[in-house]
Structure formats: C-alpha cells, structure tokens
Amino acid sequence: MPSGGGQGEVVVAALVDAGVSPDSLGVVEAHGTGTGLGDPIEVEGLSRAWRRFTGRSQFCALGSVKSNIGH
C-alpha cells in the first residue's frame, strides 16, 4: 500500500544517491496522479524527505504537467 512514509524514504535515498541537497532545488516535477489518494501521498513523501535535510520552507516549487495535460 502506498504511503507518505514509504514515498519519503525513496526520495531520501534518491537524494543521497545523487548527492543532491533539497536546498539546491528550485522545482520538483512530480508524478501528479490527479487523484485524491496519490497526490497527497506524493506531497507528504516529498515534505518528509525535505524535512530530513532542511528546515527551510516555501523555496521549492512543486508541479506536474501530466495531471494537467494527461499522459
């Protein structure tokens, strides 16, 4: 079952593997399912991951082209 915690762990692992700090990012292109289940999980996971690295807020935009125009 998808969860914000699991999503956050995957994002943390990706950031660590890539050697990238969230502080260096200005935008994240998300999957954007356009659903009431998927999108909140994705936002929660990203938020959890960012909080592991920084206390800053409102510095990185979140977008999703797919949920706006489709596959």
Backbone as JSON, one array per atom type, in Angstrom:
{
  "sequence": "MPSGGGQGEVVVAALVDAGVSPDSLGVVEAHGTGTGLGDPIEVEGLSRAWRRFTGRSQFCALGSVKSNIGH",
  "N": [[0.84, -1.18, 0.0], [0.64, 2.18, -0.88], [2.33, 4.9, 0.77], [2.95, 7.95, 2.59], [5.21, 7.84, 4.19], [6.74, 5.72, 3.09], [7.11, 6.72, 0.49], [8.58, 9.0, 1.13], [10.97, 7.85, 2.12], [12.02, 6.68, -0.21], [12.49, 8.98, -1.73], [14.41, 10.27, -0.12], [16.49, 8.37, -0.32], [17.04, 8.59, -3.08], [17.92, 11.27, -3.25], [20.22, 11.16, -1.62], [21.76, 9.2, -3.0], [22.18, 10.58, -5.39], [23.61, 12.69, -4.48], [22.5, 15.18, -3.97], [21.22, 18.1, -2.52], [18.13, 19.11, -1.13], [18.0, 21.85, -0.7], [19.27, 22.93, -2.87], [17.52, 22.8, -4.94], [15.02, 24.2, -7.04], [12.62, 23.55, -8.14], [10.37, 20.79, -8.33], [9.35, 18.26, -10.4], [6.59, 16.48, -10.22], [4.9, 13.26, -10.08], [2.12, 13.39, -10.1], [-0.76, 12.24, -9.96], [-3.31, 13.13, -10.08], [-5.29, 12.35, -8.41], [-7.26, 11.88, -5.42], [-6.03, 10.16, -3.67], [-3.36, 9.53, -4.53], [-1.93, 12.02, -5.0], [-1.83, 13.48, -2.45], [-0.24, 11.65, -1.0], [2.14, 11.73, -2.41], [2.92, 14.43, -2.02], [3.14, 14.46, 0.79], [5.25, 12.6, 1.11], [7.39, 13.9, -0.22], [7.57, 16.18, 1.39], [8.29, 15.03, 3.87], [10.79, 13.99, 3.18], [12.23, 16.35, 2.48], [12.28, 17.65, 4.95], [14.08, 16.12, 6.35], [16.47, 17.08, 5.53], [16.49, 19.89, 5.56], [15.36, 22.86, 7.21], [14.16, 24.88, 5.97], [11.45, 26.5, 4.22], [8.96, 26.82, 1.64], [10.55, 27.29, -0.67], [10.91, 25.75, -2.85], [9.33, 24.93, -5.76], [6.49, 22.93, -6.66], [5.35, 20.9, -9.17], [3.3, 19.43, -11.8], [3.08, 18.3, -14.91], [1.78, 16.19, -16.16], [-0.66, 15.68, -14.75], [-2.05, 17.84, -15.54], [-2.23, 17.83, -18.36], [-2.42, 15.19, -19.17], [-1.37, 11.81, -20.07]],
  "CA": [[0.0, 0.0, 0.0], [1.44, 3.41, -0.91], [2.27, 5.73, 1.97], [3.86, 9.09, 2.62], [6.47, 7.41, 4.79], [7.49, 4.96, 2.09], [7.48, 7.65, -0.57], [9.64, 9.84, 1.66], [12.21, 7.08, 2.19], [12.53, 6.55, -1.57], [13.01, 10.29, -2.13], [15.65, 10.45, 0.63], [17.51, 7.5, -0.94], [17.41, 9.17, -4.37], [18.72, 12.47, -3.0], [21.53, 10.74, -1.11], [22.48, 8.55, -4.1], [22.55, 11.59, -6.38], [24.44, 13.71, -3.86], [21.79, 16.44, -4.16], [20.52, 18.63, -1.36], [16.91, 19.81, -1.49], [18.25, 23.29, -0.69], [19.78, 23.35, -4.17], [16.48, 22.62, -5.94], [14.02, 25.26, -7.11], [11.36, 22.99, -8.6], [10.27, 19.34, -8.46], [8.29, 17.81, -11.31], [6.04, 15.31, -9.55], [4.13, 12.32, -10.89], [0.82, 14.03, -10.25], [-1.78, 11.3, -10.42], [-4.59, 13.81, -10.22], [-6.27, 11.64, -7.59], [-7.3, 12.22, -4.0], [-5.16, 9.25, -2.93], [-1.96, 9.61, -4.94], [-1.28, 13.32, -4.86], [-1.46, 13.77, -1.05], [0.87, 10.77, -0.6], [3.35, 12.26, -3.03], [3.28, 15.68, -1.32], [3.61, 14.08, 2.13], [6.57, 11.97, 0.98], [8.38, 14.94, -0.52], [7.71, 17.01, 2.6], [9.07, 14.25, 4.86], [12.18, 13.92, 2.71], [12.85, 17.67, 2.59], [12.49, 17.95, 6.37], [15.26, 15.39, 6.82], [17.66, 17.79, 5.08], [16.45, 21.34, 5.73], [14.23, 23.45, 7.92], [13.61, 25.93, 5.12], [10.15, 26.21, 3.63], [8.47, 27.64, 0.54], [11.62, 27.69, -1.57], [10.95, 24.81, -3.96], [8.01, 24.77, -6.37], [6.07, 21.57, -6.97], [4.45, 20.92, -10.32], [3.08, 18.19, -12.52], [2.49, 18.52, -16.22], [0.91, 15.07, -16.51], [-2.0, 15.8, -14.2], [-2.7, 18.95, -16.22], [-2.47, 17.56, -19.78], [-2.58, 13.76, -19.41], [-0.18, 11.01, -20.42]],
  "C": [[0.88, 1.24, 0.0], [1.26, 4.21, 0.38], [3.25, 6.89, 1.84], [5.21, 8.72, 3.19], [7.35, 6.65, 3.8], [7.97, 5.83, 0.95], [8.64, 8.53, -0.11], [10.98, 9.12, 1.71], [12.85, 6.91, 0.8], [13.14, 7.86, -2.05], [14.33, 10.57, -1.41], [16.77, 9.62, -0.01], [17.97, 8.08, -2.28], [18.28, 10.41, -4.2], [20.13, 12.11, -2.54], [22.35, 10.11, -2.23], [22.98, 9.55, -5.13], [23.47, 12.66, -5.81], [23.84, 15.1, -4.0], [21.1, 16.83, -2.87], [19.25, 19.31, -1.82], [17.08, 21.33, -1.52], [18.72, 23.81, -2.04], [18.72, 23.27, -5.27], [15.46, 23.76, -5.88], [12.66, 24.76, -7.54], [11.47, 21.46, -8.63], [9.1, 19.05, -9.38], [7.8, 16.47, -10.76], [5.27, 14.44, -10.54], [2.74, 12.86, -11.14], [-0.25, 13.12, -10.8], [-3.1, 11.98, -10.7], [-5.69, 13.13, -9.42], [-6.19, 12.1, -6.14], [-6.45, 11.3, -3.15], [-3.69, 9.51, -3.25], [-1.27, 10.93, -4.67], [-0.93, 13.67, -3.41], [-0.3, 12.9, -0.55], [2.18, 11.3, -1.16], [3.83, 13.53, -2.32], [3.8, 15.36, 0.09], [5.01, 13.48, 2.07], [7.66, 12.99, 0.69], [8.63, 15.82, 0.69], [8.55, 16.3, 3.65], [10.54, 14.22, 4.47], [12.88, 15.26, 2.89], [13.18, 17.99, 4.04], [13.68, 17.2, 6.96], [16.54, 16.16, 6.52], [17.66, 19.27, 5.41], [15.22, 21.76, 6.53], [13.58, 24.57, 7.13], [12.24, 25.51, 4.6], [9.85, 27.2, 2.5], [9.57, 28.14, -0.38], [11.67, 26.82, -2.82], [9.53, 24.61, -4.49], [7.75, 23.3, -6.67], [5.07, 21.64, -8.12], [4.27, 19.54, -10.9], [2.37, 18.49, -13.83], [1.46, 17.44, -16.51], [-0.51, 15.24, -15.99], [-2.77, 16.96, -14.85], [-3.05, 18.65, -17.68], [-2.67, 16.08, -20.1], [-1.28, 13.09, -19.82], [0.37, 11.42, -21.75]]
}
